[in-house]
Amino acid sequence: MYDFVVVGGGTAGCVLASRLSEDPSVTVCLVEAGPADNHDNFRIPVAGGKFFKTRFDWDYDSHPERFCDGRRVYLPQARVLGGGSSVNGMVYIRGNRADYDEWQQPGWSYDELLPFFKRSEDNERGADEFHGAGGPMRVSDGRAHSPSAMAFTQAALDAGYPANPDFNGAVQEGFGEYQVTQRDGRRASAVTEFLHPARHRPNLVVETNLQVQRIMIENGRAAGVVGNRFDDLVELRAEREVIVSAGTYNSPHLLMLSGIGPADLLRAFELPVFVDQPQVGQNLQDHPHIWLSYRHDLPVSLLAAAESERVHQYERDRTGMLASNGPESGGFVRTSAALAGPDLQFICLPMMVADTFLSPPTGHGVSFGASVMRPVSSGHVTLFSGEPTAKPKIVQNYLADPADLQTAVSGLRISLELSRQAALKPYAVEPSAAPSSDTETDLRAYARSHVQTGLHPVGTCAMGRVVDAELRVFGVDGLRVVDASVIPLIIRGNTNAPVMAVAERAADLVRGAQSVPGAR
């Protein structure tokens, strides 16, 4: 028996476990389906992609995407303590002020959430109006400075786009280097910065390799969870709350397996119906991203990261290629002055992208492209079966709305424009993946055939639909969802920092709740 059982040891779960266990009078159990983050590659920034399709990956794919030539899109999802923060590109982006104001949820405006961003942050540039110092999460300037990534920024400036030294400051638009979640050239994840420093607390228990299969609901209240570890059933009971932090794909999946979801669907799979909630799993949003890749012969891409000279450099001072987060540079563009914020985010990788990252580069290269920031299209997550170990059915609906396709085409046009700038000429030598031409027909065809996940899924347990503004699940006492799935409208930017802020505020909400069983 614990006071709080937190399901999912990703970014949100690690923040919650750390913050809630600060109170020695409560007990907290954090449950993670995957293993601990003990592998050395979880610390080396450039190594995040090595975990694709391994035991550290849920290895999801979308259902055949109707508007993307019927392709199944690979959707990597970390299955390890720290979740996405243990394997991601470490880009520290909060999004745009308008993002949070447009949620129209009490307590979640930009001005109300900014203190929670700052509370988490330990920015090496120091504290100011927009940044915090002394928090758990180290935010640093990049230490790799790959020549092609720097050239991409220069190409954007030469093309007339403004420079931006701080995407989390007063203005989001412009191009520059991304700040990253690194500490002294090592990955700073939610587990290293929040959870590991709290592991000595006697009131905190961390269970790994335990996949929760069902939330126990008794008399309308979440009473605990049942999970499986190596074929043994494990029951964990919660005196105060069960908090689901399993992620945008797994949180709605777990709710449905527990009897919270569309009644007709649950009955079809012979699952009990505790709450008929058709919004569970709906409203799935992500950033559709489209890469262009170019070959060159200069030995400065990340293909050379394993060379002894680069390894010695990293061992000596934690700089160079092994310190690269991958997406080192990029920027934000607003294609119309009428928009509330940027509708495109550009990312540059100093390497060739091959086969959606599932094949090694065949030579030195550079890749860059744009994500659609505020897609109109949305998808859904649902069940394939009532078997708890079955993967969820995921339909992203990328580019389903014509407006999304048009924004993606605008991003391709800008990417092609940047590829022709003098600064990128030494690197954008020969296309390995690029549109056949800049005609509307070819750009649309390329977008559909090459769109990939931006790795930022949100929305499937959204505030105002599945949970209230305090993240409590409608219709069940003692149950909250705290992760990217509660975000009702997708952020204009990377989602790791916003999820940390959501979890920081959620910890305060939980700590402020009454402890009387059944109280709401």
ROZA-288680 format. One line per 8 residues: number of its first residue (from 1); their letters; for each residue x, y, z of C-alpha. Coordinates in steps of 0.5 Angstrom, whole numbers, m for minus. Layout:
BEGIN
NUM) a) X/Y/Z ~ ... .
END
This chain:
BEGIN
1) mydfvvvg) 0/0/0 ~ 3/7/m2 ~ 0/14/m2 ~ 1/15/m9 ~ 2/10/m15 ~ 5/13/m21 ~ 5/9/m27 ~ 10/11/m32 .
9) ggtagcvl) 17/13/m31 ~ 18/18/m36 ~ 19/25/m36 ~ 13/27/m32 ~ 13/21/m28 ~ 20/22/m26 ~ 18/29/m24 ~ 12/27/m20 .
17) asrlsedp) 16/22/m16 ~ 21/27/m14 ~ 17/32/m12 ~ 11/28/m9 ~ 17/24/m5 ~ 20/31/m2 ~ 14/30/3 ~ 17/25/8 .
25) svtvclve) 10/24/11 ~ 7/20/4 ~ 10/14/1 ~ 10/14/m7 ~ 11/8/m12 ~ 14/10/m19 ~ 12/4/m24 ~ 16/3/m30 .
33) agpadnhd) 15/m2/m36 ~ 22/m2/m38 ~ 29/m3/m35 ~ 33/2/m31 ~ 37/7/m35 ~ 44/3/m33 ~ 47/3/m41 ~ 53/8/m42 .
41) nfripvag) 49/10/m48 ~ 44/14/m44 ~ 49/19/m42 ~ 53/20/m49 ~ 48/25/m52 ~ 50/23/m59 ~ 47/16/m58 ~ 40/17/m57 .
49) gkffktrf) 38/14/m63 ~ 42/7/m62 ~ 36/5/m58 ~ 31/5/m64 ~ 28/m2/m64 ~ 31/m5/m58 ~ 28/m7/m51 ~ 28/0/m49 .
57) dwdydshp) 23/2/m55 ~ 16/0/m55 ~ 17/0/m62 ~ 10/2/m65 ~ 8/4/m72 ~ 2/8/m74 ~ m4/4/m78 ~ m3/5/m85 .
65) erfcdgrr) m4/13/m86 ~ m9/14/m91 ~ m6/21/m93 ~ 1/19/m93 ~ 1/14/m99 ~ m2/8/m94 ~ 5/8/m91 ~ 5/5/m84 .
73) vylpqarv) 10/11/m80 ~ 15/8/m75 ~ 13/11/m68 ~ 19/10/m63 ~ 17/11/m56 ~ 22/10/m50 ~ 21/4/m46 ~ 26/6/m40 .
81) lgggssvn) 27/10/m34 ~ 27/17/m36 ~ 22/16/m42 ~ 23/20/m48 ~ 28/25/m44 ~ 33/19/m44 ~ 33/18/m51 ~ 31/25/m55 .
89) gmvyirgn) 34/30/m58 ~ 35/34/m52 ~ 32/41/m55 ~ 30/45/m49 ~ 24/49/m52 ~ 18/51/m49 ~ 13/53/m54 ~ 10/60/m56 .
97) radydewq) 6/64/m51 ~ 0/63/m55 ~ 0/56/m54 ~ m2/56/m47 ~ m7/62/m47 ~ m10/58/m53 ~ m12/52/m48 ~ m17/56/m44 .
105) qpgwsyde) m16/52/m38 ~ m16/56/m31 ~ m9/56/m28 ~ m5/54/m35 ~ m4/60/m38 ~ 3/62/m40 ~ 4/67/m35 ~ 1/62/m30 .
113) llpffkrs) 6/56/m32 ~ 12/60/m33 ~ 14/60/m26 ~ 14/52/m26 ~ 18/52/m32 ~ 23/57/m29 ~ 23/52/m22 ~ 25/46/m26 .
121) ednergad) 31/50/m30 ~ 38/51/m28 ~ 40/55/m34 ~ 48/56/m35 ~ 46/63/m38 ~ 43/65/m31 ~ 37/67/m29 ~ 33/72/m32 .
129) efhgaggp) 25/74/m34 ~ 24/68/m38 ~ 29/63/m34 ~ 31/60/m28 ~ 37/58/m25 ~ 39/53/m19 ~ 33/48/m21 ~ 34/40/m22 .
137) mrvsdgra) 34/41/m30 ~ 41/43/m33 ~ 40/47/m39 ~ 46/49/m43 ~ 49/51/m50 ~ 51/46/m55 ~ 58/44/m55 ~ 59/40/m61 .
145) hspsamaf) 58/46/m66 ~ 58/42/m72 ~ 60/46/m79 ~ 54/44/m83 ~ 49/45/m77 ~ 52/52/m76 ~ 52/53/m84 ~ 45/52/m84 .
153) tqaaldag) 44/58/m79 ~ 48/62/m83 ~ 44/60/m89 ~ 37/62/m86 ~ 40/69/m84 ~ 43/70/m91 ~ 36/68/m94 ~ 33/74/m90 .
161) ypanpdfn) 31/71/m83 ~ 32/74/m77 ~ 37/71/m72 ~ 35/68/m65 ~ 39/67/m59 ~ 34/65/m55 ~ 28/61/m57 ~ 25/61/m50 .
169) gavqegfg) 25/69/m49 ~ 21/74/m51 ~ 21/72/m59 ~ 20/65/m62 ~ 21/67/m69 ~ 28/66/m72 ~ 34/62/m73 ~ 40/59/m69 .
177) eyqvtqrd) 43/54/m64 ~ 38/50/m60 ~ 39/50/m52 ~ 40/43/m50 ~ 38/39/m43 ~ 46/37/m42 ~ 50/38/m36 ~ 57/38/m38 .
185) grrasavt) 57/35/m44 ~ 53/29/m41 ~ 45/28/m43 ~ 41/31/m37 ~ 35/27/m37 ~ 29/27/m32 ~ 31/21/m29 ~ 38/23/m28 .
193) eflhparh) 36/30/m26 ~ 30/29/m22 ~ 29/22/m20 ~ 37/19/m18 ~ 38/25/m13 ~ 31/23/m10 ~ 33/15/m10 ~ 36/15/m3 .
201) rpnlvvet) 29/17/0 ~ 26/12/4 ~ 19/14/2 ~ 20/13/m5 ~ 20/6/m9 ~ 22/5/m16 ~ 19/m1/m19 ~ 22/m3/m26 .
209) nlqvqrim) 20/m8/m31 ~ 13/m8/m29 ~ 8/m7/m34 ~ 1/m4/m31 ~ m4/m8/m35 ~ m10/m5/m31 ~ m13/0/m26 ~ m17/m3/m20 .
217) iengraag) m23/1/m19 ~ m27/0/m13 ~ m33/4/m11 ~ m32/9/m17 ~ m25/10/m14 ~ m18/8/m17 ~ m15/4/m11 ~ m9/1/m15 .
225) vvgnrfdd) m6/m2/m21 ~ m5/m9/m23 ~ 1/m11/m27 ~ 6/m16/m30 ~ 13/m17/m29 ~ 16/m23/m32 ~ 9/m27/m32 ~ 8/m26/m25 .
233) lvelraer) 2/m21/m23 ~ 4/m16/m18 ~ m2/m11/m15 ~ 0/m4/m12 ~ m5/m1/m8 ~ m6/7/m7 ~ m9/10/m1 ~ m10/17/m4 .
241) evivsagt) m9/17/m12 ~ m7/13/m18 ~ m3/18/m23 ~ m2/15/m30 ~ 4/18/m33 ~ 5/13/m39 ~ 5/17/m45 ~ 0/20/m50 .
249) ynsphllm) 0/13/m53 ~ 0/8/m47 ~ m4/13/m42 ~ m11/12/m46 ~ m9/5/m48 ~ m9/4/m40 ~ m15/7/m39 ~ m19/3/m44 .
257) lsgigpad) m16/m3/m41 ~ m19/m1/m34 ~ m26/0/m37 ~ m25/8/m38 ~ m27/9/m45 ~ m32/9/m51 ~ m37/4/m48 ~ m39/0/m55 .
265) llrafelp) m31/m1/m56 ~ m30/m4/m49 ~ m36/m8/m49 ~ m34/m11/m56 ~ m27/m13/m53 ~ m31/m16/m47 ~ m28/m11/m42 ~ m32/m8/m36 .
273) vfvdqpqv) m35/m1/m37 ~ m34/4/m31 ~ m34/10/m35 ~ m37/11/m42 ~ m32/16/m44 ~ m32/17/m52 ~ m26/22/m52 ~ m21/17/m49 .
281) gqnlqdhp) m16/16/m54 ~ m19/22/m59 ~ m15/29/m61 ~ m9/25/m62 ~ m4/31/m65 ~ 3/31/m67 ~ 8/35/m71 ~ 9/32/m78 .
289) hiwlsyrh) 16/33/m80 ~ 19/32/m87 ~ 27/31/m88 ~ 31/33/m94 ~ 38/30/m94 ~ 44/32/m98 ~ 51/28/m99 ~ 58/31/m98 .
297) dlpvslla) 65/29/m98 ~ 67/33/m92 ~ 69/28/m86 ~ 65/33/m81 ~ 58/29/m80 ~ 56/25/m74 ~ 58/19/m79 ~ 65/20/m76 .
305) aaeservh) 63/21/m69 ~ 66/14/m67 ~ 73/15/m70 ~ 78/15/m64 ~ 80/22/m65 ~ 73/24/m63 ~ 72/19/m58 ~ 79/22/m54 .
313) qyerdrtg) 76/29/m55 ~ 70/27/m52 ~ 73/24/m46 ~ 78/30/m45 ~ 73/36/m45 ~ 66/33/m47 ~ 66/37/m53 ~ 65/35/m61 .
321) mlasngpe) 61/30/m64 ~ 59/25/m58 ~ 57/31/m55 ~ 52/33/m61 ~ 44/32/m59 ~ 43/31/m66 ~ 38/37/m68 ~ 43/42/m66 .
329) sggfvrts) 41/48/m70 ~ 34/51/m73 ~ 29/56/m72 ~ 22/58/m73 ~ 18/61/m78 ~ 11/64/m79 ~ 9/64/m86 ~ 3/69/m85 .
337) aalagpdl) 3/75/m80 ~ m4/73/m79 ~ m2/67/m75 ~ m2/68/m67 ~ 5/64/m67 ~ 10/60/m72 ~ 7/55/m76 ~ 14/52/m78 .
345) qficlpmm) 20/49/m74 ~ 26/48/m78 ~ 31/43/m75 ~ 38/41/m78 ~ 42/35/m77 ~ 49/34/m79 ~ 48/27/m82 ~ 44/24/m87 .
353) vadtflsp) 38/21/m85 ~ 36/14/m88 ~ 30/10/m88 ~ 27/14/m83 ~ 33/13/m78 ~ 33/5/m79 ~ 39/5/m84 ~ 46/7/m82 .
361) ptghgvsf) 48/13/m87 ~ 52/11/m93 ~ 56/17/m93 ~ 57/24/m90 ~ 51/29/m91 ~ 47/34/m87 ~ 39/33/m87 ~ 34/39/m85 .
369) gasvmrpv) 27/40/m86 ~ 21/43/m83 ~ 15/41/m78 ~ 8/43/m78 ~ 7/47/m72 ~ 0/47/m71 ~ m4/41/m75 ~ m11/42/m76 .
377) ssghvtlf) m11/34/m77 ~ m12/30/m71 ~ m12/22/m70 ~ m14/17/m65 ~ m11/12/m60 ~ m15/6/m59 ~ m15/m2/m58 ~ m13/m8/m62 .
385) sgeptakp) m16/m13/m57 ~ m17/m13/m50 ~ m11/m17/m49 ~ m7/m12/m44 ~ 0/m14/m48 ~ m3/m12/m55 ~ 0/m6/m58 ~ m5/0/m59 .
393) kivqnyla) m8/2/m65 ~ m5/9/m67 ~ m8/13/m73 ~ m4/19/m74 ~ m8/22/m80 ~ m2/26/m82 ~ m4/31/m87 ~ m11/29/m87 .
401) dpadlqta) m13/37/m87 ~ m11/40/m94 ~ m9/46/m90 ~ m3/42/m86 ~ m1/39/m93 ~ 0/47/m96 ~ 4/48/m89 ~ 8/43/m91 .
409) vsglrisl) 9/45/m98 ~ 11/52/m95 ~ 16/48/m91 ~ 19/45/m97 ~ 20/51/m101 ~ 24/54/m95 ~ 28/48/m94 ~ 30/48/m102 .
417) elsrqaal) 31/56/m101 ~ 36/55/m96 ~ 39/49/m99 ~ 41/54/m105 ~ 45/59/m100 ~ 52/60/m101 ~ 53/58/m93 ~ 50/51/m95 .
425) kpyaveps) 54/49/m101 ~ 60/45/m99 ~ 55/41/m95 ~ 48/41/m99 ~ 52/38/m105 ~ 48/32/m108 ~ 41/30/m106 ~ 40/24/m103 .
433) aapssdte) 33/25/m101 ~ 29/31/m104 ~ 23/33/m108 ~ 24/32/m116 ~ 23/39/m117 ~ 19/45/m113 ~ 13/45/m117 ~ 7/44/m113 .
441) tdlrayar) 5/37/m115 ~ 12/34/m114 ~ 12/38/m107 ~ 6/35/m105 ~ 8/28/m107 ~ 14/29/m103 ~ 11/31/m97 ~ 6/25/m97 .
449) shvqtglh) 11/20/m99 ~ 16/22/m94 ~ 13/25/m88 ~ 15/22/m81 ~ 13/23/m74 ~ 16/29/m70 ~ 16/25/m64 ~ 11/30/m60 .
457) pvgtcamg) 5/26/m60 ~ 0/30/m55 ~ m8/30/m53 ~ m11/24/m52 ~ m13/25/m45 ~ m14/32/m46 ~ m16/37/m41 ~ m23/39/m42 .
465) rvvdaelr) m25/32/m45 ~ m22/27/m41 ~ m19/30/m35 ~ m21/37/m31 ~ m16/43/m30 ~ m13/39/m24 ~ m12/33/m29 ~ m17/29/m25 .
473) vfgvdglr) m20/24/m30 ~ m28/25/m30 ~ m32/20/m27 ~ m27/17/m23 ~ m24/19/m16 ~ m17/18/m14 ~ m15/18/m21 ~ m11/23/m25 .
481) vvdasvip) m7/23/m32 ~ 0/27/m32 ~ 4/27/m38 ~ 3/30/m46 ~ m3/27/m47 ~ m7/32/m43 ~ m4/38/m47 ~ m11/40/m51 .
489) liirgntn) m7/43/m57 ~ 0/42/m59 ~ 6/46/m57 ~ 9/50/m62 ~ 16/47/m61 ~ 19/41/m58 ~ 15/38/m52 ~ 20/35/m47 .
497) apvmavae) 20/42/m43 ~ 13/43/m43 ~ 11/36/m40 ~ 16/38/m34 ~ 12/44/m33 ~ 6/40/m33 ~ 9/35/m28 ~ 11/41/m24 .
505) raadlvrg) 4/44/m23 ~ 1/37/m23 ~ 5/36/m16 ~ 3/42/m13 ~ m4/40/m15 ~ m4/33/m12 ~ 0/36/m6 ~ m6/41/m5 .
513) aqsvpgar) m11/36/m5 ~ m15/33/1 ~ m13/27/3 ~ m19/24/5 ~ m21/18/1 ~ m27/20/m4 ~ m25/27/m4 ~ m25/31/m10 .
END
